[in-house]
Amino acid sequence: MLYSYGRHHSILTSATSHEQDQQLSRSNHRLYRYNHEPVSSNLLSRDISSILILLFFLFLLIISLSQILVVHTSRYGANFSAMQKIQEELKQMDESMEAILRDNVLPIDKWRLLFQIQAYLFRFELLFDTFNNDSNLMINEIANKNINQAKTNISMKKLLKPLLNKSDKLLLQQNNSDHLTNHIKRVQNQLTALIDKDKNYQWNDHKTKHKDLNSNFHKRKKNYCQEEPRDLRGRFLDENSTFPNVSLYEIETNYSNVKSGGQWSPPHCIARHRVAIIIPYRDRYEHLVTLLYYLHPIFQRQELDYKIYVSEQTGNGTYNKAVLMNAAFIYAYSEYDFQCFVFHDVDLIPEDDRNMYSCPIFPRHMSVAVDEMNYKLTYEELIGGVFNIRPDHFLTVNGYSNLYWGWGAEDDDLYYRLKELSIKVIRPPATIARYKMLAHTKRVPSVWNKRAKLLYSAAKRYAWDGVSSARYNLTSAIAYPLFTHLLVDVGLPPPGFS
């Protein structure tokens, strides 16, 4: 009993002490909550240091963001203004192309007919000028076709009447375009003038010479050259080869067999291929001399009937390589019956003379492997550098686009034209089609947005933008010993194309 009482008393005592402790803690809590005095100075100092560190890092973040914003504004702000300018120029490009379409541009099929008539007229004029200057040379030319024809009278009216009839038919089809009508009538006037000039021309005044010519013709008759020339040397340049320092006069002395204007044909056989070499050029005299040093012996070992044309742009205006090549094609085509045309960059030197410059069935991209590109073809559409094409294919795609002012992309445009008309491009093996690029300062390419816009519409523009619409002024055409120099004024670029 005593034990149970003591136990009960201890339990009550512990409960009472527990209640007292809770009341004391509540009172302390109330005192702490309503007391404005800091409980601990260590706690306050710890909070202030954390706040200062946070403010310091926040300040650094603001400074960094402001610096980034300044750099972004200076860099991309200028680019943004440049992009706005490009967009305005792209709109001007569209307006210029529409203006070209409204400028009575001849459709390519009708222009091609008139161009061929004009070319034949020019060749006839050269033919008769040569006859008047040297009748014996003309008789030899006729003898190669038919020796008995030299004894008959030749009527220019019979020769040119079919061309005149074609122009009449074309004139009847053009009822709404004064520009086209005037162009056709100008061709007809040339035809009529040439017919009237030689209306009573007689070629039977040389009967005394015909007997000697007839007897010597068969003695001097030449056969065609071999299909595979025998004097080819193969690879004559390698990665370690250096180019000689020669002058143009030294080359002229070494190749005195080249006729004036850069023309040569094999003396012992009839060439199987008649090739025109067109070199667009400006401010690359040393490169031109080096290229001529290598091209002439290569062409002679390949037994080609060739002629070299250097088409140079006058002035320091925006460069237009396509117009230079189109202008040279028109001049060369009117001058001689070439079977193919090779458009050759002035800074590419062939390494192997087995890379034939002869006339292929399909267009041939010849500069497949260039040392500057590690002797690899960088992309499939690449046909720039050295490109060989027949005149019928060139006229079918309307040549090069005249809208690429500045450097680059006119060759890619031609590839898309050929692809649109399903004209295959072939390439020789990369082990043979090797070229070394002469060192030079790279030109700044034209703005990519402009090039991309033109390339996107390349297949659609070929009918009205090309050799048929080339606008230029042929300032001079001079026959130098190793090449024919064409000085071409391409004018100013249309709005948006500069």
C-alpha positions as CSV (number, residue, x, y, z in Angstrom):
1,M,0.0,0.0,0.0
2,L,2.8,2.3,0.9
3,Y,4.6,1.3,-2.2
4,S,1.6,2.1,-4.4
5,Y,1.1,5.5,-2.8
6,G,4.7,6.5,-3.3
7,R,4.5,5.5,-6.9
8,H,1.4,7.5,-7.5
9,H,3.0,10.5,-5.8
10,S,6.0,10.3,-8.1
11,I,3.8,10.2,-11.1
12,L,2.0,13.3,-10.1
13,T,5.2,15.1,-9.3
14,S,6.7,14.3,-12.7
15,A,3.5,15.5,-14.5
16,T,3.5,18.7,-12.6
17,S,7.1,19.4,-13.4
18,H,6.4,18.7,-17.1
19,E,3.5,21.2,-17.2
20,Q,5.7,23.8,-15.6
21,D,8.4,23.3,-18.2
22,Q,5.9,23.7,-21.1
23,Q,4.6,27.0,-19.5
24,L,8.1,28.3,-19.2
25,S,8.9,27.5,-22.8
26,R,5.7,29.2,-24.0
27,S,6.5,32.3,-22.0
28,N,10.0,32.3,-23.4
29,H,8.6,32.0,-26.9
30,R,6.3,34.9,-26.3
31,L,9.1,37.0,-25.0
32,Y,11.2,36.2,-28.0
33,R,8.4,36.9,-30.5
34,Y,7.6,40.3,-29.0
35,N,11.2,41.3,-28.2
36,H,12.8,43.6,-30.8
37,E,16.3,43.1,-29.5
38,P,18.5,40.8,-31.6
39,V,18.8,37.4,-30.1
40,S,22.3,36.8,-31.3
41,S,24.8,39.1,-33.0
42,N,26.5,36.2,-34.7
43,L,23.3,35.4,-36.6
44,L,22.9,39.0,-37.9
45,S,26.5,39.2,-39.1
46,R,26.1,35.9,-40.9
47,D,23.0,37.1,-42.8
48,I,24.6,40.4,-43.8
49,S,27.6,38.7,-45.4
50,S,25.4,36.4,-47.4
51,I,23.4,39.4,-48.7
52,L,26.5,41.3,-49.7
53,I,27.8,38.3,-51.6
54,L,24.5,37.9,-53.4
55,L,24.5,41.6,-54.3
56,F,28.1,41.3,-55.6
57,F,27.3,38.4,-57.9
58,L,24.1,40.2,-59.1
59,F,26.3,43.2,-60.0
60,L,28.7,41.1,-61.9
61,L,25.8,39.5,-63.8
62,I,24.4,42.9,-64.8
63,I,27.8,44.0,-66.0
64,S,28.3,40.9,-68.1
65,L,24.9,41.2,-69.6
66,S,25.5,44.8,-70.5
67,Q,28.8,43.9,-72.2
68,I,27.2,41.1,-74.2
69,L,24.4,43.5,-75.2
70,V,26.9,46.0,-76.4
71,V,28.8,43.4,-78.5
72,H,25.6,42.0,-79.9
73,T,24.4,45.4,-80.9
74,S,27.7,46.4,-82.6
75,R,28.0,43.1,-84.5
76,Y,24.5,42.0,-85.3
77,G,23.1,45.4,-85.5
78,A,25.4,46.1,-88.4
79,N,24.5,42.7,-89.9
80,F,20.8,43.5,-89.5
81,S,21.2,46.8,-91.5
82,A,23.2,44.9,-94.1
83,M,20.5,42.3,-94.3
84,Q,17.9,45.0,-94.8
85,K,20.1,46.5,-97.6
86,I,20.3,43.0,-99.2
87,Q,16.6,42.6,-99.1
88,E,16.1,45.9,-100.8
89,E,18.6,44.9,-103.5
90,L,16.8,41.6,-104.0
91,K,13.6,43.5,-104.7
92,Q,15.6,45.7,-107.2
93,M,16.9,42.5,-108.8
94,D,13.3,41.3,-109.4
95,E,12.4,44.7,-110.9
96,S,15.5,44.6,-113.1
97,M,14.7,41.1,-114.4
98,E,11.2,42.1,-115.2
99,A,12.5,45.1,-117.1
100,I,14.8,42.9,-119.1
101,L,11.8,40.7,-120.0
102,R,9.8,43.8,-121.1
103,D,12.8,45.0,-123.2
104,N,11.7,43.0,-126.3
105,V,14.3,40.2,-125.7
106,L,14.3,37.8,-128.6
107,P,13.2,34.2,-127.8
108,I,16.2,31.9,-128.0
109,D,15.0,29.9,-130.9
110,K,14.4,32.9,-133.1
111,W,17.5,34.6,-132.0
112,R,19.5,31.5,-132.8
113,L,18.3,31.5,-136.4
114,L,19.2,35.2,-136.9
115,F,22.5,34.7,-135.2
116,Q,23.5,31.9,-137.5
117,I,22.5,33.9,-140.5
118,Q,24.6,36.8,-139.4
119,A,27.5,34.4,-138.7
120,Y,27.3,33.0,-142.2
121,L,27.2,36.5,-143.6
122,F,30.3,37.5,-141.8
123,R,32.1,34.4,-143.0
124,F,31.0,35.1,-146.6
125,E,32.4,38.6,-146.3
126,L,35.7,37.2,-145.0
127,L,35.7,34.7,-147.8
128,F,35.4,37.3,-150.5
129,D,37.8,39.7,-148.9
130,T,40.3,36.9,-148.8
131,F,39.6,36.2,-152.5
132,N,40.1,39.8,-153.5
133,N,43.4,40.0,-151.6
134,D,44.8,36.7,-152.7
135,S,43.0,34.9,-155.4
136,N,45.3,31.9,-155.3
137,L,44.5,31.3,-151.7
138,M,40.8,31.3,-152.5
139,I,41.2,28.9,-155.3
140,N,43.0,26.5,-153.0
141,E,40.2,26.6,-150.5
142,I,37.7,25.8,-153.3
143,A,39.9,23.1,-154.6
144,N,39.7,21.2,-151.3
145,K,36.0,20.8,-151.9
146,N,35.7,20.5,-155.7
147,I,38.3,21.5,-158.2
148,N,35.9,21.7,-161.1
149,Q,33.7,24.2,-159.2
150,A,36.4,26.9,-159.6
151,K,35.8,26.9,-163.4
152,T,32.1,27.9,-163.1
153,N,30.4,31.1,-162.2
154,I,29.2,31.3,-158.6
155,S,26.0,33.3,-157.9
156,M,25.8,34.8,-154.5
157,K,22.0,34.9,-154.9
158,K,21.8,31.2,-155.1
159,L,23.9,30.8,-152.0
160,L,22.2,33.3,-149.9
161,K,18.6,32.9,-151.1
162,P,17.7,30.2,-148.6
163,L,18.8,32.5,-145.8
164,L,16.8,35.4,-147.1
165,N,13.7,33.2,-147.3
166,K,14.1,32.1,-143.7
167,S,14.3,35.7,-142.6
168,D,11.2,36.5,-144.6
169,K,9.2,33.8,-142.8
170,L,10.5,35.0,-139.5
171,L,9.5,38.6,-140.3
172,L,5.9,37.4,-141.0
173,Q,5.7,35.9,-137.6
174,Q,6.7,39.1,-135.8
175,N,3.8,41.6,-135.9
176,N,3.9,43.2,-132.5
177,S,7.5,43.8,-131.7
178,D,9.3,46.8,-133.3
179,H,12.6,45.7,-131.8
180,L,12.4,42.2,-133.4
181,T,11.2,43.5,-136.7
182,N,14.1,46.0,-136.9
183,H,16.6,43.3,-136.0
184,I,15.3,41.0,-138.8
185,K,15.2,43.8,-141.3
186,R,18.8,44.7,-140.5
187,V,19.8,41.1,-141.3
188,Q,17.9,41.2,-144.6
189,N,19.6,44.4,-145.6
190,Q,23.0,42.8,-145.0
191,L,21.9,39.8,-147.1
192,T,20.7,42.1,-150.0
193,A,23.8,44.2,-149.9
194,L,26.0,41.2,-150.1
195,I,24.0,39.8,-153.0
196,D,24.1,43.1,-154.9
197,K,27.8,43.5,-154.3
198,D,28.6,40.2,-155.9
199,K,25.7,39.9,-158.3
200,N,27.9,39.9,-161.4
201,Y,31.0,38.4,-159.8
202,Q,32.7,36.0,-162.1
203,W,35.3,33.4,-161.0
204,N,36.3,32.3,-164.4
205,D,39.1,34.8,-164.8
206,H,41.8,32.4,-163.6
207,K,41.5,29.7,-166.2
208,T,45.2,29.7,-166.9
209,K,45.9,28.8,-163.3
210,H,43.4,26.0,-163.0
211,K,45.5,23.5,-165.0
212,D,48.4,23.9,-162.7
213,L,46.2,23.9,-159.6
214,N,44.5,20.7,-160.8
215,S,47.8,18.9,-161.3
216,N,49.2,20.0,-158.0
217,F,46.1,19.4,-155.9
218,H,46.4,15.6,-155.9
219,K,50.1,15.8,-155.1
220,R,49.5,18.0,-152.0
221,K,46.4,16.2,-150.8
222,K,46.5,15.6,-147.1
223,N,44.9,12.9,-144.9
224,Y,43.2,13.4,-141.6
225,C,45.4,13.3,-138.5
226,Q,45.5,10.2,-136.4
227,E,42.7,9.8,-133.8
228,E,45.4,9.3,-131.1
229,P,48.3,11.8,-131.6
230,R,51.7,10.2,-131.4
231,D,53.7,13.1,-129.8
232,L,51.8,13.2,-126.4
233,R,54.1,13.2,-123.4
234,G,51.7,12.4,-120.7
235,R,52.2,14.0,-117.2
236,F,54.7,16.8,-117.5
237,L,53.9,18.6,-114.2
238,D,53.7,17.3,-110.7
239,E,53.1,18.7,-107.2
240,N,56.7,20.0,-106.9
241,S,56.9,21.7,-110.4
242,T,57.7,25.4,-110.7
243,F,56.7,27.7,-113.5
244,P,59.3,29.3,-115.7
245,N,59.8,33.1,-115.7
246,V,59.4,33.8,-119.4
247,S,58.3,36.9,-121.4
248,L,55.7,37.1,-124.1
249,Y,58.3,37.9,-126.6
250,E,60.2,34.7,-125.8
251,I,57.1,32.6,-126.4
252,E,56.4,34.4,-129.7
253,T,60.0,33.6,-130.8
254,N,59.7,29.9,-129.8
255,Y,56.3,29.5,-131.6
256,S,56.7,31.5,-134.7
257,N,54.7,28.9,-136.5
258,V,51.5,30.2,-134.9
259,K,49.6,32.5,-137.2
260,S,48.6,36.0,-136.3
261,G,45.7,36.0,-133.9
262,G,46.9,32.8,-132.1
263,Q,45.7,30.3,-134.8
264,W,47.5,27.1,-135.8
265,S,46.7,23.9,-137.6
266,P,48.8,20.8,-138.4
267,P,50.9,21.3,-141.5
268,H,51.2,17.5,-142.4
269,C,47.5,16.5,-141.9
270,I,44.0,17.7,-141.6
271,A,42.9,18.3,-138.0
272,R,40.0,16.3,-136.8
273,H,38.9,19.0,-134.4
274,R,38.5,22.8,-134.8
275,V,38.6,24.4,-131.3
276,A,38.2,27.9,-130.1
277,I,39.9,28.7,-126.7
278,I,38.2,31.5,-124.8
279,I,40.0,33.0,-121.8
280,P,38.1,35.6,-119.7
281,Y,40.7,38.0,-118.4
282,R,41.3,41.1,-116.3
283,D,44.5,42.2,-114.5
284,R,46.3,38.8,-114.8
285,Y,49.1,39.5,-117.2
286,E,51.7,37.2,-115.6
287,H,49.1,34.4,-115.4
288,L,48.2,34.9,-119.1
289,V,51.8,34.6,-120.2
290,T,52.3,31.4,-118.2
291,L,49.1,29.9,-119.6
292,L,50.1,30.7,-123.2
293,Y,53.5,29.2,-122.6
294,Y,51.9,25.8,-121.8
295,L,48.8,25.8,-124.0
296,H,50.4,26.3,-127.4
297,P,52.7,23.3,-127.3
298,I,49.9,21.1,-125.8
299,F,47.5,22.0,-128.6
300,Q,50.1,21.4,-131.2
301,R,51.0,18.0,-129.8
302,Q,47.2,17.2,-129.8
303,E,47.1,18.2,-133.5
304,L,44.2,20.6,-133.2
305,D,43.1,23.3,-135.5
306,Y,42.8,25.9,-132.8
307,K,42.6,29.6,-132.1
308,I,43.0,31.5,-128.8
309,Y,40.8,34.4,-127.8
310,V,41.5,36.6,-124.7
311,S,38.3,38.5,-123.7
312,E,39.2,41.4,-121.4
313,Q,36.8,43.7,-119.5
314,T,37.6,47.4,-119.8
315,G,37.7,49.7,-116.8
316,N,37.5,48.9,-113.1
317,G,33.8,48.3,-112.8
318,T,32.1,45.3,-111.4
319,Y,33.4,42.2,-113.1
320,N,31.1,40.1,-115.3
321,K,32.8,37.0,-116.5
322,A,29.7,35.6,-118.2
323,V,29.3,38.6,-120.6
324,L,33.0,38.3,-121.5
325,M,32.6,34.7,-122.5
326,N,29.3,35.3,-124.3
327,A,30.9,38.2,-126.3
328,A,33.9,36.1,-127.2
329,F,31.7,33.2,-128.3
330,I,29.7,35.5,-130.6
331,Y,32.9,36.9,-132.2
332,A,34.6,33.5,-132.6
333,Y,31.6,31.7,-134.0
334,S,31.1,34.4,-136.6
335,E,34.8,34.3,-137.6
336,Y,35.3,30.5,-138.2
337,D,33.4,27.2,-138.2
338,F,34.6,25.9,-134.9
339,Q,33.4,22.6,-133.7
340,C,33.7,23.3,-130.0
341,F,34.5,26.1,-127.6
342,V,36.7,25.7,-124.5
343,F,36.2,28.3,-121.8
344,H,39.4,28.4,-119.9
345,D,40.3,30.2,-116.6
346,V,43.6,32.1,-116.9
347,D,45.0,30.7,-113.6
348,L,44.7,26.9,-114.4
349,I,47.7,25.1,-116.0
350,P,47.1,21.6,-117.3
351,E,49.5,18.9,-115.9
352,D,48.9,16.2,-118.5
353,D,48.6,16.6,-122.3
354,R,46.5,13.4,-122.5
355,N,43.6,15.5,-121.2
356,M,42.4,16.1,-124.7
357,Y,41.0,19.5,-125.8
358,S,39.3,17.8,-128.7
359,C,35.5,18.2,-129.4
360,P,33.4,15.7,-127.5
361,I,29.9,14.6,-128.2
362,F,28.6,15.9,-124.8
363,P,29.8,18.9,-122.8
364,R,33.0,18.0,-121.0
365,H,34.2,19.4,-117.7
366,M,38.0,19.1,-118.0
367,S,39.4,20.6,-114.7
368,V,38.3,17.7,-112.5
369,A,41.3,17.6,-110.2
370,V,42.8,20.9,-109.1
371,D,45.7,21.1,-106.6
372,E,44.1,23.9,-104.7
373,M,41.2,21.5,-104.0
374,N,43.4,18.6,-103.1
375,Y,42.8,17.1,-106.6
376,K,39.2,16.3,-105.7
377,L,35.9,17.4,-107.2
378,T,34.2,19.4,-104.5
379,Y,30.6,19.0,-105.7
380,E,28.8,17.5,-108.6
381,E,27.5,20.7,-110.1
382,L,31.0,22.1,-110.5
383,I,31.8,22.7,-114.2
384,G,33.9,25.8,-113.8
385,G,37.6,26.2,-114.5
386,V,38.0,24.6,-117.9
387,F,34.8,23.6,-119.8
388,N,34.5,22.2,-123.4
389,I,31.1,22.5,-125.2
390,R,29.8,22.3,-128.7
391,P,28.2,25.4,-130.2
392,D,24.8,23.7,-130.7
393,H,24.7,22.8,-127.0
394,F,25.8,26.3,-126.0
395,L,23.1,27.9,-128.2
396,T,20.5,25.5,-126.9
397,V,21.0,26.6,-123.3
398,N,21.5,30.2,-124.4
399,G,25.1,30.3,-123.1
400,Y,26.0,31.9,-119.8
401,S,23.6,34.0,-117.7
402,N,24.5,37.8,-117.8
403,L,23.2,38.5,-114.4
404,Y,26.1,37.3,-112.2
405,W,27.9,40.5,-111.4
406,G,30.9,39.9,-109.2
407,W,32.7,36.7,-108.6
408,G,31.1,33.2,-108.7
409,A,28.2,31.0,-109.6
410,E,27.8,31.6,-113.4
411,D,29.2,28.2,-114.1
412,D,26.8,26.5,-111.7
413,D,24.0,28.4,-113.4
414,L,25.1,26.8,-116.7
415,Y,25.1,23.3,-115.2
416,Y,21.4,23.8,-114.1
417,R,20.6,24.9,-117.6
418,L,22.2,21.8,-119.1
419,K,20.4,19.6,-116.5
420,E,17.0,21.2,-117.3
421,L,17.4,20.3,-121.0
422,S,18.8,16.8,-120.2
423,I,22.2,17.5,-121.7
424,K,24.7,15.2,-120.1
425,V,28.1,16.5,-118.7
426,I,31.0,14.1,-119.0
427,R,34.4,14.2,-117.2
428,P,37.8,12.6,-118.0
429,P,39.5,10.5,-115.3
430,A,40.8,12.5,-112.4
431,T,44.2,10.9,-112.9
432,I,44.5,12.8,-116.2
433,A,42.3,15.8,-115.8
434,R,44.8,17.5,-113.4
435,Y,45.5,21.2,-113.1
436,K,47.7,23.5,-111.1
437,M,46.3,26.8,-109.9
438,L,48.5,29.8,-110.1
439,A,48.8,31.7,-106.9
440,H,46.7,34.8,-106.7
441,T,44.6,36.9,-104.4
442,K,41.1,35.5,-104.1
443,R,38.3,37.8,-105.1
444,V,35.5,38.4,-102.7
445,P,32.5,36.4,-103.8
446,S,29.2,38.1,-104.5
447,V,26.5,38.0,-101.8
448,W,25.2,34.5,-101.3
449,N,21.5,35.6,-101.1
450,K,21.8,37.1,-104.6
451,R,23.6,34.0,-106.1
452,A,21.1,31.6,-104.5
453,K,18.2,33.6,-105.8
454,L,19.6,33.5,-109.4
455,L,20.6,29.8,-109.1
456,Y,17.1,28.9,-108.0
457,S,15.6,30.4,-111.2
458,A,18.4,29.3,-113.5
459,A,16.4,26.7,-115.3
460,K,13.5,29.1,-115.9
461,R,15.6,32.0,-117.2
462,Y,17.6,30.3,-120.0
463,A,15.1,31.2,-122.7
464,W,15.6,35.0,-122.3
465,D,18.8,35.5,-120.2
466,G,22.1,34.5,-121.9
467,V,24.1,34.9,-125.0
468,S,21.0,36.1,-126.9
469,S,20.5,39.0,-124.4
470,A,24.2,40.0,-123.8
471,R,24.6,43.8,-123.8
472,Y,28.1,44.9,-124.4
473,N,30.3,47.1,-126.6
474,L,33.3,45.5,-128.4
475,T,35.8,48.3,-128.0
476,S,38.6,46.6,-130.1
477,A,39.6,43.3,-131.6
478,I,43.4,43.0,-132.2
479,A,45.2,40.0,-133.6
480,Y,48.5,39.6,-131.7
481,P,51.0,36.8,-132.6
482,L,49.8,34.4,-129.9
483,F,46.2,35.3,-129.4
484,T,43.3,37.5,-130.5
485,H,42.6,40.2,-127.9
486,L,39.0,41.3,-127.5
487,L,38.4,44.4,-125.4
488,V,34.8,44.4,-124.1
489,D,32.8,47.1,-122.3
490,V,30.2,45.3,-120.2
491,G,28.6,48.5,-119.0
492,L,27.1,49.0,-115.5
493,P,25.1,46.4,-113.5
494,P,21.4,46.9,-113.3
495,P,19.9,48.1,-110.0
496,G,20.2,45.4,-107.3
497,F,23.0,43.5,-109.1
498,S,26.0,45.6,-108.0
